[in-house]
Amino acid sequence: MEKWFGSSGVCINENAELLMVLQGKPEEDKKWSVPPGGQEKNETFEDCCIREFEEETGYVVELVDELTVKKGSHKELGISFEVHYFLVKIVGGQRKIQDPDHLIYDIAWKNVDELTKLDLSFPEDRDFLIDYIKISGNC
């Protein structure tokens, strides 16, 4: 089974909104997620999160804390995965899609009410993200 490693950045602003990206391959339905991405060779999970967040949103971030690690597998695809979720804080840059993989179609701040209704790339993240927004603050 092939192994995939990656990171995601969780960024919440002063209005209790989560920064999300609309993503998908050209032939797929587009779905929302926190900015995710695959780890490159010799890259730490922390560096992966910072790089992917900037590539997908245009924002430069610094890590605040590691929130959780999600592990699992997609047997039908023959892939196991490990994704590290980090709380991040924007320290520079500007909103801009510059994804080299051309999989990002929009960037938007979403509140809890919106998050309950969005079509998510990873629906298993919904409760974790909603709970974190409710207890969190500034991004």
N, C-alpha and C positions, 0 to 999 in steps of 0.2 A: 504494500500500500504506500502510495506517495505521501510525503509529509509536507505540509504548508505551514509556514510561520509568518505572523504579521502583527501589526499594531493598529490601534484606533485611538483617536484623540477626542475626548469629551470636553467641550467648551461651553460654559453656561454664562450668559451675560447678566447684567444688573436687573434685567426685566424677567428673569427666570426663564429665558429662552435658550434652547440648545441649537448650536450651529450644526447643520446637516447638509449633506450633498445628495443630489439626485443622480443616480448612477445606473449603468447597465451597458451591455454590449449593444451595438446598433440594432440587432435583430430581436432584442429582448424588450419586455416591458420595463420601463424605468422605475426604480424604487429608491426610497430614502434610507440613508444610514449616516452615522457619525463617520467622519473621514477615515477610511481604512486603507491599508495597503500591505503588500508583501515585503518581507524582510529580504534585503539583498545580502550577498555573500560578505561575511566578516562585519556585518552591521549589527549593532545592539538593538534590542527592542525599543529602547529609548530613542536612539538615532533614527530608527525607522519611523516612529511616530512623528517626530519633528519634520523629517523630510516629506513624508506623505501628506501631512497636514498642509504644508506650504505648497506642494505640487497641486493639491486638489482645491485649495481655497485661496491661495495667495497670501495668507497670513503667516507670519513668523510667530512661533510659540515657544514657550518654555514649559517644561514639565513641572507640575505641582506635586503630583502623587500618582502612584500606581493604584488603580481602583479594583481591578479584578483580572483574572486570566480565565479565558474560555477555551476549553478543550473538547474535541469531539471528532466525529468522522462522518463522511458521506460515503457509505458503502457502495451506493450505486455509481458514484464517480471514482471510487478507489482512492479517496483522499482522506487523510486525517489532518486535523488542524489544531493550532495553538495560537490564540490571539490575545495580546496584552492590551488592556484598556487603561489609558492614562488620562488623568485630569490635566488639562493644559490651560495656559493663560496667554492671551494674545499680547505680544510685545512689539509688533511691527508689521509691516506689509500692508496690503490692501486687498479687498475682495476681488479676486480674479481667478478664473478657471485657466490653469496652465498645465493640466494633466497630460503627461507625455503618452499615456495609454488611450487618451480620447474616450474615456468612459464616464466623464462627469458632464452633466447637462445643466445643473443649476446649483446654487448655494443659497441657503436661506436659514434664518433663525425661526425655530418652531417652538411654540409653547406647549404645555402639557395637554391642553384640549386638542390641539392639532396632532400631537404625537399619538394620541389614542386612536386616531382615525387614519393615519398615514399608512400607505402600503410600504412596508419596510423590507429591505434586503435581508435582514436578519430579525424576523419577528420575535425570536426568543430573547432579544435585547430590550424589547419594549418596557417590560415591568422594571427591569434594572435601571433604565434611563429615566423613566418617570419618577421612580423613587428617588433617584439621585438629584433630579431637578428640584424636587420638593424639599430636600434637606440642604441644598447647596446655595451658593450665592454668586458672587461676581466672577467674571471670566476676564 
